[in-house]
């Protein structure tokens, strides 16, 4: 993502299945200030991460940053993490949600996270399994698929620019239902919005989809139960959860999706072509150097000076195609938050695959 401009808030329900998120309250959880005003990025548009000149708002510390998945993984491996199986198919067959949750929770706790952090990781295109909400003890029905998750403090987070994936998915779904296609202008805006995290482009497409109301309608099809679009033009203040972002990633990367194969390929292609300064984040969990697709978001809250740092995407770890979502708030610095997101993503992926 690019920029620290204003951004959008929790959304809708998915007609098919969704992943399970287990919450663990941190000893010093920090309150999420959803009503705080946002420090504007170079774009003057509310709810944006970057202006039309996206490079101007690229995190200075990461503008020339290159992600080395293997190195990131090596520095974040908890000493107690089990060894991953060499057979991805066998691992998937024996993995359970409870076991994955326990493994991911232990791995992330071992890192000593700061602020509020939530992570969810699951297999792309995996099957379904029954689940139980760890907080209420009530059955959640069918969840897709086995998911490892960990959370501290806040249960919902500002999306910042990760919502741009949702905006584009919504626009494409609307076109599918109307039997229309993106215009040349919309394609140009979509490319700028995803690859460069351009905020002006995001605002234009936010208007095209009908802002928060349009997002909510599409999210009901995608299975985002706890995502709510930002008010008015404040798309960057959309509220979401790590599990909802996994549901969105399923819609983008899995064939069992309301989106057509061409729509999915279009979004994933843009996510795989983000500019070099935005290749940080869940890419740290990619151990196979086989390519990854992601979208990042960051936002400094003016009321506290603290940072929201988020990253979502698809990575490959030990031959496993994984969908990973890491959301965080209350971070003391932008770079510190980015570093933590990468440590959490790498540790979670490793623990998840090893949980078989």
LOFI-702255 format. One record per residue (C-alpha): residue number from 1; x, y, z. Coordinates in steps of 0.5 Angstrom, whole numbers, m for minus. Example, Ala and Ser with C-alpha at 12.3 -4.5 7.8 and 13.67 -1.06 7.14 Angstrom:
! LOFI-702255
<r seq="1" px="25" py="m9" pz="16"/>
<r seq="2" px="27" py="m2" pz="14"/>
//
This chain:
! LOFI-702255
<r seq="1" px="0" py="0" pz="0"/>
<r seq="2" px="2" py="7" pz="0"/>
<r seq="3" px="1" py="13" pz="4"/>
<r seq="4" px="m2" py="15" pz="11"/>
<r seq="5" px="m8" py="18" pz="9"/>
<r seq="6" px="m15" py="17" pz="11"/>
<r seq="7" px="m18" py="10" pz="10"/>
<r seq="8" px="m25" py="6" pz="11"/>
<r seq="9" px="m29" py="0" pz="17"/>
<r seq="10" px="m33" py="m8" pz="19"/>
<r seq="11" px="m37" py="m11" pz="13"/>
<r seq="12" px="m42" py="m17" pz="11"/>
<r seq="13" px="m44" py="m24" pz="10"/>
<r seq="14" px="m41" py="m30" pz="6"/>
<r seq="15" px="m46" py="m34" pz="2"/>
<r seq="16" px="m41" py="m40" pz="2"/>
<r seq="17" px="m36" py="m42" pz="8"/>
<r seq="18" px="m31" py="m38" pz="12"/>
<r seq="19" px="m25" py="m39" pz="16"/>
<r seq="20" px="m25" py="m39" pz="24"/>
<r seq="21" px="m22" py="m34" pz="28"/>
<r seq="22" px="m19" py="m35" pz="35"/>
<r seq="23" px="m18" py="m29" pz="40"/>
<r seq="24" px="m14" py="m29" pz="46"/>
<r seq="25" px="m14" py="m22" pz="50"/>
<r seq="26" px="m7" py="m19" pz="51"/>
<r seq="27" px="m5" py="m17" pz="58"/>
<r seq="28" px="m4" py="m10" pz="55"/>
<r seq="29" px="m9" py="m9" pz="50"/>
<r seq="30" px="m9" py="m2" pz="47"/>
<r seq="31" px="m16" py="1" pz="45"/>
<r seq="32" px="m17" py="2" pz="38"/>
<r seq="33" px="m19" py="9" pz="36"/>
<r seq="34" px="m24" py="9" pz="31"/>
<r seq="35" px="m27" py="16" pz="31"/>
<r seq="36" px="m20" py="19" pz="31"/>
<r seq="37" px="m19" py="23" pz="25"/>
<r seq="38" px="m13" py="21" pz="20"/>
<r seq="39" px="m7" py="25" pz="18"/>
<r seq="40" px="m7" py="26" pz="11"/>
<r seq="41" px="m3" py="23" pz="6"/>
<r seq="42" px="0" py="27" pz="0"/>
<r seq="43" px="m7" py="26" pz="m3"/>
<r seq="44" px="m12" py="31" pz="0"/>
<r seq="45" px="m18" py="26" pz="m1"/>
<r seq="46" px="m21" py="23" pz="5"/>
<r seq="47" px="m20" py="16" pz="6"/>
<r seq="48" px="m14" py="15" pz="2"/>
<r seq="49" px="m7" py="12" pz="3"/>
<r seq="50" px="m3" py="16" pz="m3"/>
<r seq="51" px="m5" py="21" pz="m8"/>
<r seq="52" px="m4" py="21" pz="m15"/>
<r seq="53" px="4" py="21" pz="m14"/>
<r seq="54" px="4" py="15" pz="m10"/>
<r seq="55" px="11" py="14" pz="m10"/>
<r seq="56" px="11" py="21" pz="m5"/>
<r seq="57" px="7" py="17" pz="0"/>
<r seq="58" px="11" py="10" pz="0"/>
<r seq="59" px="14" py="9" pz="7"/>
<r seq="60" px="21" py="12" pz="7"/>
<r seq="61" px="24" py="6" pz="10"/>
<r seq="62" px="21" py="1" pz="5"/>
<r seq="63" px="22" py="5" pz="m2"/>
<r seq="64" px="28" py="1" pz="m4"/>
<r seq="65" px="26" py="m5" pz="1"/>
<r seq="66" px="26" py="m12" pz="m2"/>
<r seq="67" px="23" py="m18" pz="2"/>
<r seq="68" px="28" py="m24" pz="3"/>
<r seq="69" px="23" py="m29" pz="5"/>
<r seq="70" px="28" py="m34" pz="7"/>
<r seq="71" px="31" py="m29" pz="11"/>
<r seq="72" px="25" py="m26" pz="14"/>
<r seq="73" px="23" py="m33" pz="16"/>
<r seq="74" px="29" py="m35" pz="19"/>
<r seq="75" px="29" py="m29" pz="24"/>
<r seq="76" px="22" py="m30" pz="26"/>
<r seq="77" px="22" py="m38" pz="28"/>
<r seq="78" px="20" py="m39" pz="35"/>
<r seq="79" px="25" py="m44" pz="38"/>
<r seq="80" px="19" py="m49" pz="40"/>
<r seq="81" px="16" py="m49" pz="33"/>
<r seq="82" px="15" py="m56" pz="30"/>
<r seq="83" px="19" py="m58" pz="24"/>
<r seq="84" px="14" py="m58" pz="17"/>
<r seq="85" px="12" py="m64" pz="14"/>
<r seq="86" px="15" py="m65" pz="7"/>
<r seq="87" px="9" py="m67" pz="4"/>
<r seq="88" px="4" py="m61" pz="3"/>
<r seq="89" px="m2" py="m66" pz="1"/>
<r seq="90" px="m1" py="m71" pz="8"/>
<r seq="91" px="m1" py="m64" pz="12"/>
<r seq="92" px="m7" py="m62" pz="9"/>
<r seq="93" px="m11" py="m68" pz="11"/>
<r seq="94" px="m9" py="m69" pz="18"/>
<r seq="95" px="m9" py="m61" pz="20"/>
<r seq="96" px="m15" py="m59" pz="24"/>
<r seq="97" px="m17" py="m52" pz="26"/>
<r seq="98" px="m16" py="m53" pz="33"/>
<r seq="99" px="m9" py="m56" pz="32"/>
<r seq="100" px="m7" py="m50" pz="27"/>
<r seq="101" px="m10" py="m45" pz="32"/>
<r seq="102" px="m6" py="m47" pz="38"/>
<r seq="103" px="1" py="m48" pz="33"/>
<r seq="104" px="0" py="m41" pz="30"/>
<r seq="105" px="m2" py="m38" pz="37"/>
<r seq="106" px="4" py="m41" pz="40"/>
<r seq="107" px="9" py="m38" pz="35"/>
<r seq="108" px="6" py="m31" pz="35"/>
<r seq="109" px="6" py="m31" pz="42"/>
<r seq="110" px="13" py="m33" pz="42"/>
<r seq="111" px="15" py="m27" pz="38"/>
<r seq="112" px="13" py="m22" pz="44"/>
<r seq="113" px="8" py="m18" pz="39"/>
<r seq="114" px="7" py="m10" pz="41"/>
<r seq="115" px="0" py="m6" pz="40"/>
<r seq="116" px="m6" py="m10" pz="37"/>
<r seq="117" px="m4" py="m16" pz="32"/>
<r seq="118" px="m9" py="m21" pz="29"/>
<r seq="119" px="m7" py="m26" pz="24"/>
<r seq="120" px="m10" py="m31" pz="20"/>
<r seq="121" px="m7" py="m36" pz="15"/>
<r seq="122" px="m10" py="m42" pz="11"/>
<r seq="123" px="m9" py="m46" pz="5"/>
<r seq="124" px="m12" py="m43" pz="m2"/>
<r seq="125" px="m17" py="m48" pz="m5"/>
<r seq="126" px="m18" py="m52" pz="1"/>
<r seq="127" px="m24" py="m56" pz="4"/>
<r seq="128" px="m29" py="m55" pz="9"/>
<r seq="129" px="m29" py="m57" pz="16"/>
<r seq="130" px="m34" py="m56" pz="22"/>
<r seq="131" px="m32" py="m50" pz="27"/>
<r seq="132" px="m33" py="m47" pz="34"/>
<r seq="133" px="m32" py="m40" pz="36"/>
<r seq="134" px="m27" py="m40" pz="42"/>
<r seq="135" px="m30" py="m34" pz="45"/>
<r seq="136" px="m37" py="m36" pz="45"/>
<r seq="137" px="m37" py="m44" pz="45"/>
<r seq="138" px="m42" py="m44" pz="40"/>
<r seq="139" px="m42" py="m48" pz="33"/>
<r seq="140" px="m40" py="m44" pz="27"/>
<r seq="141" px="m43" py="m49" pz="22"/>
<r seq="142" px="m38" py="m50" pz="16"/>
<r seq="143" px="m32" py="m46" pz="16"/>
<r seq="144" px="m27" py="m46" pz="10"/>
<r seq="145" px="m22" py="m48" pz="11"/>
<r seq="146" px="m18" py="m51" pz="17"/>
<r seq="147" px="m15" py="m44" pz="19"/>
<r seq="148" px="m10" py="m42" pz="24"/>
<r seq="149" px="m11" py="m35" pz="28"/>
<r seq="150" px="m9" py="m31" pz="33"/>
<r seq="151" px="m11" py="m24" pz="36"/>
<r seq="152" px="m9" py="m19" pz="41"/>
<r seq="153" px="m13" py="m13" pz="44"/>
<r seq="154" px="m18" py="m10" pz="38"/>
<r seq="155" px="m22" py="m15" pz="34"/>
<r seq="156" px="m23" py="m10" pz="28"/>
<r seq="157" px="m18" py="m6" pz="25"/>
<r seq="158" px="m18" py="0" pz="20"/>
<r seq="159" px="m17" py="m3" pz="13"/>
<r seq="160" px="m12" py="3" pz="11"/>
<r seq="161" px="m11" py="1" pz="3"/>
<r seq="162" px="m12" py="m7" pz="4"/>
<r seq="163" px="m19" py="m5" pz="2"/>
<r seq="164" px="m17" py="m3" pz="m5"/>
<r seq="165" px="m18" py="m11" pz="m6"/>
<r seq="166" px="m25" py="m11" pz="m4"/>
<r seq="167" px="m26" py="m4" pz="m8"/>
<r seq="168" px="m24" py="m8" pz="m14"/>
<r seq="169" px="m27" py="m14" pz="m13"/>
<r seq="170" px="m34" py="m11" pz="m12"/>
<r seq="171" px="m33" py="m7" pz="m18"/>
<r seq="172" px="m32" py="m13" pz="m22"/>
<r seq="173" px="m38" py="m17" pz="m19"/>
<r seq="174" px="m42" py="m11" pz="m20"/>
<r seq="175" px="m40" py="m11" pz="m28"/>
<r seq="176" px="m41" py="m19" pz="m28"/>
<r seq="177" px="m48" py="m18" pz="m25"/>
<r seq="178" px="m50" py="m13" pz="m30"/>
<r seq="179" px="m47" py="m16" pz="m36"/>
<r seq="180" px="m42" py="m10" pz="m37"/>
<r seq="181" px="m34" py="m9" pz="m37"/>
<r seq="182" px="m29" py="m5" pz="m34"/>
<r seq="183" px="m28" py="2" pz="m38"/>
<r seq="184" px="m21" py="4" pz="m40"/>
<r seq="185" px="m21" py="9" pz="m35"/>
<r seq="186" px="m23" py="4" pz="m30"/>
<r seq="187" px="m18" py="m1" pz="m32"/>
<r seq="188" px="m13" py="5" pz="m31"/>
<r seq="189" px="m15" py="7" pz="m24"/>
<r seq="190" px="m15" py="0" pz="m22"/>
<r seq="191" px="m8" py="m1" pz="m24"/>
<r seq="192" px="m6" py="5" pz="m20"/>
<r seq="193" px="m10" py="3" pz="m14"/>
<r seq="194" px="m7" py="m4" pz="m13"/>
<r seq="195" px="0" py="m3" pz="m16"/>
<r seq="196" px="2" py="4" pz="m14"/>
<r seq="197" px="m4" py="4" pz="m8"/>
<r seq="198" px="m6" py="11" pz="m11"/>
<r seq="199" px="m11" py="14" pz="m7"/>
<r seq="200" px="m14" py="19" pz="m12"/>
<r seq="201" px="m16" py="12" pz="m16"/>
<r seq="202" px="m19" py="9" pz="m10"/>
<r seq="203" px="m23" py="15" pz="m9"/>
<r seq="204" px="m26" py="15" pz="m16"/>
<r seq="205" px="m27" py="7" pz="m16"/>
<r seq="206" px="m30" py="8" pz="m9"/>
<r seq="207" px="m35" py="13" pz="m12"/>
<r seq="208" px="m37" py="8" pz="m18"/>
<r seq="209" px="m38" py="2" pz="m13"/>
<r seq="210" px="m43" py="6" pz="m9"/>
<r seq="211" px="m39" py="7" pz="m3"/>
<r seq="212" px="m40" py="3" pz="3"/>
<r seq="213" px="m47" py="1" pz="1"/>
<r seq="214" px="m44" py="m2" pz="m5"/>
<r seq="215" px="m38" py="m5" pz="m2"/>
<r seq="216" px="m43" py="m8" pz="3"/>
<r seq="217" px="m48" py="m11" pz="m2"/>
<r seq="218" px="m42" py="m15" pz="m5"/>
<r seq="219" px="m39" py="m17" pz="1"/>
<r seq="220" px="m45" py="m21" pz="3"/>
<r seq="221" px="m43" py="m25" pz="m3"/>
<r seq="222" px="m36" py="m26" pz="m1"/>
<r seq="223" px="m38" py="m28" pz="6"/>
<r seq="224" px="m35" py="m22" pz="10"/>
<r seq="225" px="m39" py="m22" pz="16"/>
<r seq="226" px="m35" py="m17" pz="20"/>
<r seq="227" px="m33" py="m11" pz="15"/>
<r seq="228" px="m36" py="m5" pz="15"/>
<r seq="229" px="m35" py="1" pz="10"/>
<r seq="230" px="m32" py="7" pz="12"/>
<r seq="231" px="m37" py="13" pz="12"/>
<r seq="232" px="m38" py="18" pz="6"/>
<r seq="233" px="m31" py="18" pz="3"/>
<r seq="234" px="m27" py="15" pz="8"/>
<r seq="235" px="m26" py="9" pz="5"/>
<r seq="236" px="m19" py="8" pz="9"/>
<r seq="237" px="m23" py="7" pz="15"/>
<r seq="238" px="m27" py="1" pz="13"/>
<r seq="239" px="m27" py="m4" pz="19"/>
<r seq="240" px="m25" py="m11" pz="18"/>
<r seq="241" px="m22" py="m17" pz="21"/>
<r seq="242" px="m17" py="m22" pz="20"/>
<r seq="243" px="m22" py="m28" pz="18"/>
<r seq="244" px="m26" py="m23" pz="14"/>
<r seq="245" px="m20" py="m22" pz="10"/>
<r seq="246" px="m18" py="m29" pz="9"/>
<r seq="247" px="m26" py="m29" pz="6"/>
<r seq="248" px="m24" py="m24" pz="1"/>
<r seq="249" px="m17" py="m28" pz="m1"/>
<r seq="250" px="m21" py="m34" pz="m2"/>
<r seq="251" px="m26" py="m30" pz="m7"/>
<r seq="252" px="m20" py="m27" pz="m10"/>
<r seq="253" px="m16" py="m34" pz="m11"/>
<r seq="254" px="m20" py="m40" pz="m10"/>
<r seq="255" px="m25" py="m42" pz="m16"/>
<r seq="256" px="m31" py="m43" pz="m11"/>
<r seq="257" px="m32" py="m36" pz="m11"/>
<r seq="258" px="m38" py="m31" pz="m14"/>
<r seq="259" px="m32" py="m28" pz="m18"/>
<r seq="260" px="m31" py="m31" pz="m25"/>
<r seq="261" px="m24" py="m34" pz="m27"/>
<r seq="262" px="m23" py="m28" pz="m31"/>
<r seq="263" px="m24" py="m23" pz="m25"/>
<r seq="264" px="m20" py="m27" pz="m20"/>
<r seq="265" px="m14" py="m27" pz="m25"/>
<r seq="266" px="m15" py="m20" pz="m26"/>
<r seq="267" px="m14" py="m18" pz="m19"/>
<r seq="268" px="m9" py="m23" pz="m17"/>
<r seq="269" px="m5" py="m21" pz="m23"/>
<r seq="270" px="m5" py="m14" pz="m20"/>
<r seq="271" px="m3" py="m16" pz="m13"/>
<r seq="272" px="3" py="m20" pz="m16"/>
<r seq="273" px="5" py="m13" pz="m20"/>
<r seq="274" px="5" py="m8" pz="m14"/>
<r seq="275" px="11" py="m3" pz="m14"/>
<r seq="276" px="18" py="m5" pz="m11"/>
<r seq="277" px="17" py="m1" pz="m5"/>
<r seq="278" px="10" py="m4" pz="m3"/>
<r seq="279" px="13" py="m12" pz="m3"/>
<r seq="280" px="14" py="m12" pz="4"/>
<r seq="281" px="9" py="m15" pz="9"/>
<r seq="282" px="6" py="m22" pz="8"/>
<r seq="283" px="11" py="m24" pz="3"/>
<r seq="284" px="16" py="m25" pz="8"/>
<r seq="285" px="12" py="m32" pz="9"/>
<r seq="286" px="14" py="m34" pz="2"/>
<r seq="287" px="19" py="m39" pz="3"/>
<r seq="288" px="19" py="m42" pz="m4"/>
<r seq="289" px="21" py="m36" pz="m9"/>
<r seq="290" px="15" py="m38" pz="m13"/>
<r seq="291" px="12" py="m31" pz="m13"/>
<r seq="292" px="7" py="m28" pz="m9"/>
<r seq="293" px="1" py="m23" pz="m9"/>
<r seq="294" px="m1" py="m18" pz="m4"/>
<r seq="295" px="m4" py="m11" pz="m2"/>
<r seq="296" px="m1" py="m7" pz="4"/>
<r seq="297" px="m4" py="m2" pz="8"/>
<r seq="298" px="m1" py="3" pz="13"/>
<r seq="299" px="m4" py="9" pz="16"/>
<r seq="300" px="m2" py="14" pz="22"/>
<r seq="301" px="m8" py="16" pz="27"/>
<r seq="302" px="m7" py="23" pz="28"/>
<r seq="303" px="m11" py="23" pz="35"/>
<r seq="304" px="m5" py="18" pz="38"/>
<r seq="305" px="0" py="18" pz="33"/>
<r seq="306" px="0" py="11" pz="33"/>
<r seq="307" px="0" py="7" pz="26"/>
<r seq="308" px="m4" py="2" pz="23"/>
<r seq="309" px="0" py="m3" pz="19"/>
<r seq="310" px="m4" py="m9" pz="15"/>
<r seq="311" px="m2" py="m14" pz="10"/>
<r seq="312" px="m6" py="m19" pz="6"/>
<r seq="313" px="m4" py="m24" pz="0"/>
<r seq="314" px="m3" py="m31" pz="m2"/>
<r seq="315" px="4" py="m34" pz="m1"/>
<r seq="316" px="8" py="m41" pz="m2"/>
<r seq="317" px="11" py="m44" pz="4"/>
<r seq="318" px="14" py="m51" pz="3"/>
<r seq="319" px="10" py="m52" pz="m3"/>
<r seq="320" px="3" py="m50" pz="0"/>
<r seq="321" px="m1" py="m45" pz="m3"/>
<r seq="322" px="m3" py="m40" pz="3"/>
<r seq="323" px="m7" py="m34" pz="4"/>
<r seq="324" px="m5" py="m30" pz="10"/>
<r seq="325" px="m8" py="m24" pz="13"/>
<r seq="326" px="m4" py="m20" pz="18"/>
<r seq="327" px="m7" py="m13" pz="21"/>
<r seq="328" px="m5" py="m9" pz="27"/>
<r seq="329" px="m6" py="m2" pz="30"/>
<r seq="330" px="m3" py="2" pz="36"/>
<r seq="331" px="4" py="1" pz="33"/>
<r seq="332" px="9" py="6" pz="35"/>
<r seq="333" px="13" py="7" pz="29"/>
<r seq="334" px="11" py="5" pz="21"/>
<r seq="335" px="18" py="1" pz="20"/>
<r seq="336" px="17" py="m2" pz="27"/>
<r seq="337" px="10" py="m4" pz="25"/>
<r seq="338" px="12" py="m7" pz="18"/>
<r seq="339" px="18" py="m11" pz="21"/>
<r seq="340" px="13" py="m14" pz="26"/>
<r seq="341" px="8" py="m16" pz="21"/>
<r seq="342" px="13" py="m19" pz="17"/>
<r seq="343" px="15" py="m23" pz="23"/>
<r seq="344" px="8" py="m25" pz="25"/>
<r seq="345" px="7" py="m27" pz="18"/>
<r seq="346" px="13" py="m32" pz="17"/>
<r seq="347" px="12" py="m35" pz="24"/>
<r seq="348" px="4" py="m36" pz="23"/>
<r seq="349" px="6" py="m39" pz="16"/>
<r seq="350" px="11" py="m44" pz="19"/>
<r seq="351" px="7" py="m46" pz="25"/>
<r seq="352" px="1" py="m47" pz="21"/>
<r seq="353" px="4" py="m52" pz="16"/>
<r seq="354" px="8" py="m55" pz="21"/>
<r seq="355" px="1" py="m57" pz="25"/>
<r seq="356" px="0" py="m63" pz="21"/>
//
